[in-house]
Amino acid sequence: PLHRPSGVASDGRRLLVVSGDKVVVVDPDSKSATDLIVSDLAAPIGLAVDTEANVYVSDWADQMCVKKFSPDGRLVQTFGKIGGRPWMGPYDPSGMILPRGISVDPQGRLWVAEDYASPRRMSCWNPDGSLAFEKYGTTWYSGDGCYIFPDQPERAFFNGAFVDLDW
């Protein structure tokens, strides 16, 4: 039994699962769980693993960042400002709000999808922890309300946002 399981990932050898406020390794044969990461987490949600078996954990509550742990569970790096960016006020790209879906690409860059609607944000972080770039989407995700400009077919107005189209 796992306490409030959420994130799941594998490094090819181990099955890792967020269980409550820690990360455990689950043995599918014996159905047992062994603690891997038991400290430095406030409210873990998502998991990812890189090619070196380092474990990335998206952490909520008062953290709002992604933490990188060594294969043996030691905290080695943090991506994004601890505490995240403000819910209201000036926008701070160095912080995250509700980082949920995370993945590490073959170049070692961390990709983060935030579970927040204004703006919807996907960010990419360099291996050194610096922000590489960020992408935004409209707060509306539905199929109605699109206008493509006849004189600028690469430009559209969709549910309250201007978008550039790549045909």
C-alpha positions in Angstrom: 0.0 0.0 0.0 1.1 3.5 -0.9 0.0 6.7 0.8 -1.5 9.2 -1.8 0.5 7.9 -4.8 0.9 10.4 -7.6 4.1 10.6 -9.8 5.4 7.4 -11.3 8.7 6.9 -13.2 11.3 4.3 -14.1 15.0 4.4 -14.7 14.9 1.0 -16.5 15.7 -0.9 -13.4 13.5 0.5 -10.7 9.9 1.6 -10.4 9.7 5.0 -8.5 6.5 6.3 -7.0 5.6 9.4 -5.0 4.0 8.2 -1.8 2.8 11.0 0.4 5.7 13.3 1.1 8.5 10.9 -0.1 9.6 8.9 -3.1 9.7 5.1 -2.8 11.0 2.2 -5.0 8.4 -0.4 -5.6 9.2 -4.0 -6.2 6.4 -5.3 -8.5 7.1 -8.9 -7.6 7.0 -8.6 -3.8 4.7 -5.6 -3.9 6.9 -3.9 -1.3 8.1 -0.3 -1.2 11.5 0.9 0.0 12.1 4.5 0.8 14.4 6.4 -1.6 13.8 10.1 -0.9 12.6 10.9 2.6 13.7 14.5 3.1 13.9 17.8 1.3 10.3 17.5 -0.1 7.2 19.4 1.0 4.5 18.1 -1.3 5.9 16.0 -4.2 3.7 15.5 -7.2 5.6 14.5 -10.4 8.6 12.4 -11.2 11.1 12.0 -14.0 14.4 10.2 -14.4 17.4 11.1 -16.6 19.8 8.9 -18.4 22.1 8.8 -15.3 19.2 7.6 -13.1 19.0 11.0 -11.3 15.5 11.5 -10.0 13.6 14.8 -10.6 10.6 15.6 -8.4 8.2 18.5 -8.8 7.5 19.9 -5.4 4.5 22.0 -4.4 3.4 23.7 -1.1 5.9 26.4 -0.2 8.5 25.1 -2.6 7.0 25.4 -6.2 10.1 24.1 -7.9 11.7 20.9 -9.3 14.4 19.1 -7.3 17.0 16.8 -8.7 18.2 13.9 -6.5 21.1 11.5 -7.1 20.2 7.9 -7.8 20.7 7.2 -4.1 18.2 9.9 -3.0 20.5 12.8 -2.2 19.4 16.4 -3.1 21.9 17.7 -5.7 20.1 20.6 -7.5 17.0 22.8 -7.6 15.3 24.2 -10.8 13.3 27.4 -10.4 13.2 29.7 -7.5 12.3 28.2 -4.1 8.8 29.4 -3.4 7.9 29.9 -7.1 6.7 33.0 -8.7 4.0 35.2 -7.2 0.3 34.2 -7.7 -0.4 37.9 -8.3 1.8 40.8 -9.2 4.8 41.1 -11.5 5.7 38.1 -13.5 8.9 36.3 -12.6 10.1 33.7 -15.1 12.6 32.3 -12.7 9.8 30.8 -10.6 7.1 28.2 -11.2 3.5 27.8 -10.1 2.2 24.2 -9.6 4.9 22.4 -11.6 3.3 19.1 -12.5 4.4 17.2 -15.6 8.1 16.9 -15.9 10.5 15.2 -18.3 14.2 15.2 -19.1 15.3 15.2 -22.7 18.5 13.5 -24.1 20.4 16.8 -23.8 19.7 16.8 -20.1 17.2 19.7 -20.2 14.3 19.6 -17.8 10.9 20.3 -19.3 8.1 21.5 -16.9 4.4 21.8 -17.6 2.7 23.9 -14.9 -0.8 23.1 -13.7 -1.9 26.8 -13.8 -4.3 28.5 -16.2 -3.0 32.1 -16.4 -0.8 31.8 -18.2 -0.5 28.2 -19.3 3.2 27.7 -19.3 5.8 25.1 -20.4 9.3 25.9 -19.4 12.6 24.3 -20.4 15.6 24.5 -18.0 19.3 23.9 -18.9 21.3 21.3 -17.0 22.9 24.0 -14.9 19.5 25.1 -13.6 19.1 28.2 -15.7 15.9 28.9 -17.7 16.5 28.0 -21.4 13.1 29.3 -22.6 9.4 29.2 -21.9 6.3 28.8 -24.0 2.8 30.0 -23.2 -0.7 29.0 -24.3 -4.0 30.8 -24.0 -6.1 30.3 -20.8 -8.9 28.9 -23.0 -8.5 25.4 -24.4 -11.5 24.6 -26.6 -12.5 24.7 -30.2 -14.6 27.9 -30.4 -13.7 31.5 -31.2 -10.9 31.5 -33.8 -10.3 34.2 -36.4 -7.5 34.0 -38.9 -6.6 37.3 -40.4 -7.1 37.2 -44.2 -4.3 39.6 -44.9 -1.9 37.8 -42.4 -2.7 34.1 -42.6 0.2 33.4 -40.1 -1.7 35.4 -37.4 -4.9 34.5 -35.6 -7.0 35.6 -32.7 -8.1 32.5 -30.6 -10.2 32.7 -27.4 -8.8 36.0 -26.3 -5.2 35.6 -27.4 -3.2 36.5 -30.5 -1.3 33.5 -31.9 1.3 33.0 -34.6 0.5 30.1 -36.9 3.1 27.9 -38.5 1.4 26.3 -41.5 
